[in-house]
Structures are given as structure tokens and as C-alpha cells.
Amino acid sequence: MSTGNLQDYSLHDLFRMEVEGQAQVLTEGLLVLETQPGAAAELESCMRAAHSIKGAARILGLSAAVAIAHVMEDCLVAAQERRIVLGHQAIDALLSGVDLLSRIAATPAEESEPWMRDDAPQAQSYCASLAAALTPDAQSAPQPAPASETAAAADPAPAGDQSDDERVLRITARSLNRLLGLAGESLVVSRWLDPYIRSLSRLKRLQRDNALALDKLADTPGLSRDQRATALLMEARSLAAESQRLLADRIAQLDLFERRTASVAHRLYDEALSSHMRPFADGTHGFKRMVRDLARELGKQARLEIVGAKTQVDRDVLAKLEAPLGHLLRNAVDHGIESAEQRDAADKPAAGTVRLEAHHVSGLLEITVEDDGRGIDLERIRQIVVARRLADEATAARLSEAELMEFLFLPGFTLREVVTEISGRGVGLDAVQNMVKQLRGSVRLSSRPGGGSRFQLQLPLTTSVLRALVVEIGGEPYAFPLTQITCTVMVPRDEVRMLEGRQHFQLNGRGIGLVSASQVLGGADAQTSPEQLQVIVVGTAGSVHEYGLAVDRYRGVSELVVQPLPGQLGKVKDISAGALLDDGTPVLIVDVDDLVRSVERLVSTGRLAQLRYQDHARMAERKRVLVVDDSLTVRELERKLIENGGYAVEVAVDGMDGWNAVRTGHFDLVVTDIDMPRMDGIELVSLIKKDPRLRAVPVMIVSYKDREEDRRRGLEAGADFYLTKGGFHEEALLQAVVDLIGEAAP
């Protein structure tokens, strides 16, 4: 049967879909046969795939495809009968046949006329090349294993044996997304009943208390003599009892309805969500072939292992993963895997291994790409950083491993000296990081010298549902995606330290900058003063771009149905989307990357305020003093002396640091040196006294300059006291502090 002119284009679409599926079977089977030429199961499945394509092509009259599939089938049958051995050249030729068949299938039906001719040049050329690849001189593969070692492999089930339940139906992505959205809404609506039932239970308790009050009233002495009052009381008690019975009955029925509704909503949502999920293998079809071909092109040997092929992934996430994972795999083969000679010298197998793994971890999708190659040369990165003037030599020498790795993700950054068709432009890892950020995920890179590199991507399982930590900031709920949180930590308030005018705390031996989340997001300050601060750590772990956000309180982890913000709002600063909590309360989902950039803008402009809680009793107990001095020794000496007097002391390392601290914090006194970098003490005093909000703050100058003209300059600038370092002692300094602001505690 032939369609002749291919008027029925729907058959051509079916042919294209069949070739796509069978090409996957052929590719995977041929890659196995390259290392195991006698694998019976793979030979059988590949032969059947070629036979199926031949039959489908014959129906459509695609003679060229029939010829190509036929010679491929003959080749595979010959290998099954052990008349030939499939060597590397034969596998190359068969893979080329797969590519050619895919090209024919992808050709629009109205342009398929050339493929309907028996003498199509491409088909004739291919048949000749396959025959050449099967000559004895071209076969270099090892002898196949004995039949006893492979005959036990089970034949794959025919493709047509699927049950009715497993039939594939076509549905538009738009309809599927609407279904998932409605299922999410039904889940949110079903949650409304629970707080409503709790409110009815409270009403039931109030009615019970009312009945008890009536009982006490009935037992009141003298009331029984008033027959009319007694009758009214009995009627009230009867009505209360009846209403309580009816309410209890309705609550029981409503509770049963709530459980059924929630169950149906959850099942509906889970089913809709599962229809939006696909096996990880659906997004990795061409990767084994790509790694194999790229390694051969580079004169290397490499194979790809895929673990977790059945792991379920959101189809939207899977679609966005293809290009970034392709970048990472090419990077592993090109940059990581060494040549066979280099691997032999390092006592490694000649063939390198690249491993791609996907699995679920704590409600997240974790994807790992690792290789057993040479690893990343950190010193080479350091040299390029200096050469490209991204940092000076002194700064580059101090960079940690994690900070050096960050440069690899910069646009245009590459370790290659020349640009090739495979790499060298520095766009691969930048594209990976951009994709991960779009999906509200994170990416981590680690390396072992001579032992390989490892990329670890953490992503949400689906784009429609978000697992997030819900917190309260300024009295409002906000949600932080779990994939973008390094950790949460309780920080004792007395462990917060000042460093260069900013607050820090220690976490695993590294200093983390402390930031008030309410300042960044524009909320109100906290009204309490907890002994332990609740902090969310975000940003790049182990780098200067890591911050701790102090929030009012944690409200717990929730699964949120993501609701995009209205388009007319444009990009809302620090916010990516919205959602509804279980009780129907709207919550904003934080764009963590945008939030970190906002924090860094506040830091760079000196507008980052210190974290303070409204604790009037504690503020009254201790007065606050700011010590500004560029000498560490003098600064610490003055701090200790003043703290010993009972005052709370913070320090700044120079005039600019002191100005940023005094205008963003609250101090009762400023003690400053004169000669300092960036801004001297005289300028600092002038700025304070010119500011209407700060001019009432006393300023004491403590300087080695004891000449009269120096004293006059300081006092004319507005200083309230001038003390020379050469002659002062503990009593003199503390007495001057007391004279200016009084005792530490009133």
C-alpha cells in the first residue's frame, strides 16, 4: 500500500513520531553494541526497530527510507547470525543511518518527494558506506562473547503490547497547564474548611459554657420561688441543649465533608501533577551519543552513565534542562577527561567516565554531573583572573577555592586560550547558572585535582508547586524557596559582632554579614527583642556574597501553588510570584537573587542599617558609644576602657566607616581620631554637626595632636571635647564620657 502523493499529512506525522521513538532504541542499542558486540538483546531490539521503520516508510512510499532501513536490518541480522562483527566503523555507519532516517522523517510532507525515489543519491551513498564499513579490514572490535553468556537476555516486549491504560493521548500544553492550575486552586479552596471547622468548634465551646452558666443560675437560692423566671430559665436551657446538639451534628458532618473534599482535591492535584511529569530519561535521549561522538572527535575515549532515568521531572523543567546539561557534558569531555595516554600515565582506565544522575532529595530534584578527569586547575583560574584584571594579584592570592570557582560562571570567562567549535567562548557555565536561577534553584561546583569535577544542581520538582520556608517580616508573610536557602540558624543576640562598621556572626568558622530583612523588603521593624535571632542564610556559600537575613519568626515549610504576578505590575523588586497559604492568606514569594543584589546595593552605598529591635528597657540600661579609629590597637583599647564603664560600644575603622555607622545607627556619643584614611575626624565631626538629626550627638576627639591650633580646629568643627592620646588614662577617658552623656545606666 502506498500513499503516492502523501496527501494524508497525518500519516506523515505518525511516521515522524515512530521514527523518533525507534531512533532512540537504535541509538541506545548501538552504543551498547560498540562495547558488547554480541549482546543478543540489543541486536534483537535494534533489528526490530529498523524493521519497523522500513515497514512504516513503505506505507508512505518513502523508498529512500525503505532502502536505508533495509540495509541496516540486513547488517544487524548478519551480526545476530555471527557472520560479521560490529566494529567501530560499522557502529559509526549505523548511527549515520539513524541520523539520515531522522532527517527524512523531519522533512515536511509537502517536501518529501525526493525521498520517494528508489535512486535517491543519499540513500545509495549510505548503502555503499555501510557496505564498506562491514569489510573485514574495517572490523576491529573484539570477538563476541559465547552464546551461553548472552542468550539468557530477554527479548523486549513488542511496542504494540501496551494495555489500553497505557495508551498515549495528545493534549496541548495549555490545556494541561490549565488543568494543573485548577487542581491547585481546588487544593487551596479545600484547605479553607479546616479553619472554618475550628471556628465552629470554638462556638460549640462557647455554647457549652453558656449552658453551664444557665445551670449555675438555676441553682441560685431564691430563684426557684419565682415560677415565671423558672419557666423561662428551663426554656432557655432546653433551647441551648437543642442548639448544642444540632451544632455538634453539623460539625461532625462538616468535618466528614472536609476530609472527603481534601482527599478528592489531593488526589486530583496529584493526578494532574503526575500528568505534568516525565521520566528524566525523556530529556537525555541524545546525550550518550553526544558524549561518544565528541570523545572520538577529540581523540579521547569516554562513556556516559545515566542513573535515575525513571526519576519524575516536571516537563517544563525537563525542557529547560536539555541545553544546560548538554553544556556540562561537553565541558566534562572537553575540559575534564584526559587523553588515553594521559590517563594511562595517571594509572586510570583508558576510557573516561562521565556520570549523569537524577534523584529526589527532600522534595527537590537533584541532578549531578561528574567526571573522573583531571579536575579544575585553581591556579590557572587565579592567573586568568589577574590577567583579565578582575582582581589584583594580592586579592587573587587571598581568594578561597569557592570564590575562585565563582569566576567560571561569569559571562565570557574561559580557561581555553583559543576558541574552538566545542568550547572557548565562556558561555556554557553562564548559561547553566542562568537556567538554574530562572527555576529558583542552585548550582554547586567541586573538584579534586586529578580526580575529576562535580556539578550539583538543586531544582524544584515542578514549576507549578514550590516548597518554601514561610517567615514573617514586618508583620507580613514571605516565602523563601528552599532551593535558594543555604541554611537557617538561630543566632544568640550577644554573639553578633561589629566588623568594619557592619554586623556579623560566625557560622562554621566563617563570618556572615547580618542584614535586617525588614529594611530590604521595606517592612516595619520588629516590636520584640528576642535573645536569639532567627536568620536565613542566602547567597553564594563561602563567599563575600553570603548574607544572613534576620526575620521576625519562622512559620514553617509549605507547599505553595505558584501564582504569577499580574503582567501590568512589571518586575516587582525582590519578589518573583505570589501564592496562598493554607488559611487563604496571600503570601509573596521572594526572588532571592534579586534580594541579594538589593543587599549589596545597600552595602555599597553605605545605607545598610544595623539590626536593632525595639527594646526600650534594654536601651535605657546601656548607653551606646561609637569609637572611630584606624589603629586596631587604639581602637580596641578605647573600646575595652569604655565598655568597662558599663557602656555599649561599637567600632569603625575610619571616618567613612564611622559616618556610615552613625547615620544608620543610634549612638549617644561618638569618639573619633583625626588622622584617618578616606575621611578624617575633622570632616566626620563637621558632617555630624551639619546633619539636623545628628547635631545633638556629642563628639569627643581623641588625638595625638596636642597643639593648640589642632585643638581649635577640632572644636571649631563642632567637637564637644578634645582629649590627647599622649596624656589620657582610663579615668580621664571615662570621666570625659560621663561628663558628656552621664553614667552608663541612669
Steps between C-alpha positions, in 0.01 A plus 500: 500500500636846414367846555664613176476875530486508882174692510422363847750709699384347830666169396824687450471641853450148634805385303705782649392404852580133438846579364571718806421210732680234297804726449536516877490118520757472220737759648500349850535147366787586264694674777477179704601288200812714453642358825306168498472395132328172583228635732201299374226716653636821346550336160141379504353835610703694240401258224133532592525880509652511150234256377219715645635813331528314169138390518373847591708662223364251245142599588582865428692418183828639635721272294827657618410434864398144412839438338696645791302310765529181295882500480518585872269206575713269285813613683346433841368159392848409378641597840233287671600201285869568579588550135650840585631681807388859556816708534536873562461590132187289467347667806589841353328406175189367675475816712526705181207297368300595810579866435398472134170330585427771758573764237258336257230478768547867595454615138154659455261279307466749214881493451546120517488429124882446466488227767237305304740410219681164495815669368526773766873592508522518879353152539733348240802670656403380846450139392847505344663647811338238723621222274853645515488514878416128512811384309736280704771768509258746659399273783717555808268408783582211734333163443149471641435317823394135482135443433452355846590836656242707303213265396342526850409880423122542460361638178338839538120504488355603163410866485138418427442306824401804708177467693216746448594668829846584362386649170655837416251781443585841354410806705615859462738641757260790554214265597728302727621815673141619549406161648793517738411856597140407575614199701726729702214741561273216616771393743523851644120532523472166679738626768259781588264257674746405773520846667123537452439176688732617776295820534182295531664287767575818691132598467409159637721561804336839555158337493614243752621777727165673455319184605717470809421862589127425470542199726668715763222757465238229556670405825493858630313519841162671482464469120288187535224704676446710185301256282508721187878545519538129556294421191700741285824355630390145421403608149840667450677187621296285263574725202873508588510121521320462167728752322806328646378163372430638152835681490686186604321303229577760233863523607535122469344506153713796391813332633420189294436718194831681556692174511332373183551832318864518602554140390341562159690828457831334590436208265394735221805716551739202522353353182517831313855549621604150396366572149740794495795280594726301270783252565844661509595266214271697264741792519822299456438317171792636305754541779673161478545541127624857547763399759616209286528709180667795673760278666587339166524843336749608771699176477386386843302212641199576717167348592196644671323331788143613571359422844141572601352486150153435646513799737190711441560860390263780405482518119571875508808445717609213276473716188722767656757244614601370158730786394672554841563129549639485148742781596610316814554169317701664220698686766575172678627331182691798363648647819488208743569164332866452407640320198556125525877556534458752783256273681736205465783709651269587793409129551145558380297289256545614141131585468373782717162488669247780515210442738160670476273430796154623595307427820264660748639636825275657765236600247755640254649378173876451529700450180869417511748509211844368590801362322815314599728733307777740595297737715511879494832684514441765766834670439413536133177675599697729731740592218214580260322709764811714532567508124147620428528757781206355689710529816853608587767245592469559875123454496519198269750333732252525788203353309369172636421196286127583503566862399727392214237257374251788477702657215425197279133607493575853378392583142795465264734340757687201358814298571558445129762710322344444157138478392395171341168371371456317831604753764695814574236772489412483868124473456435146624509535878343845481202343318479227762486748785240717325273199449536396863413851617192509277378182669576635850770238550865489594819360348816393682836407353771292664822352367781266600842548335548198277171354623238681294233768538146493632208731421200468730172664397210530745170587335132492588317184392248713317455864405135501605558402864767651721636367827584808700581620850230745605620771738362817649672830420358827625176324589451364145555144370771435238608172339864408427551209252683218679733452204639851550560480874845393619373433852303646788666576831413636844757767590532603867473878514815534706702318229438773242825691443593821321757470221593805292181672604269209411345225708623144461463160662704182478372194310723194464810712543411770246362848556152567358370854456177556695221693327153602611254345254247769588735774377554326164134419443369826643314357800463634854762433766442215742313591816675248723858432600565123496812361659553286186462644150331285235720525192479370141839463329490571123747576223813318384624277781854572618530831315462869573159481330351299788263676740284419799150649488350555845123440490231545766422129522482174305149379414599165351549325166205499259422373152370799310313510170688773313286782364679736255468869578279707266693606193406866541708514819818433306799376699434546870823564689618195700176306427448227238141377548215457745305215663234426759568339836283222640273752672460705182746771604691641199878465519774650282773270369843659531738524203810413702754594232336842461492535879874431529566766235288745701705425812824559311371834370426606858849391607678676213315826557545493878124494564486161672358558848603303804259242630313637801192389685274731692600411854456822694585351838834365375581823316442693821738271688807559281600809304667444165839638396662487154884487495660605168873439453713347225746349749388155614697531824358840597153401387492188715654676799236774493223245446601296804545804722156638414331159522650455846309813593173323419435649156413310181779565249520453122805574285576640154832472314515849345301818449292370209415183693414713802273729296311201357457358850386819671243595236343152490519422871418661834784620723518716809865596438762487223872469590726562199862540392607778256751348254321214319474377136200573273358759746681670789350576839450872434283425194309238696423748778389759245261258330347395831445857615352606168243220504175617671437151635850451640621845610387431858731195527813593704834439328832450680830527311785285633820584309878497532499861376520715812580836342260784570421554132404131467272528803346818356433331162321215670286720722416738214382199296252433778675253733370511857824379662865468396728246672860419404608138481841574638370601841172326551444209736198289591355742752538800268329327206212361706451829684477682167237248383300550823526879470359486147218241529472412868534163671458181299170416674279774640 
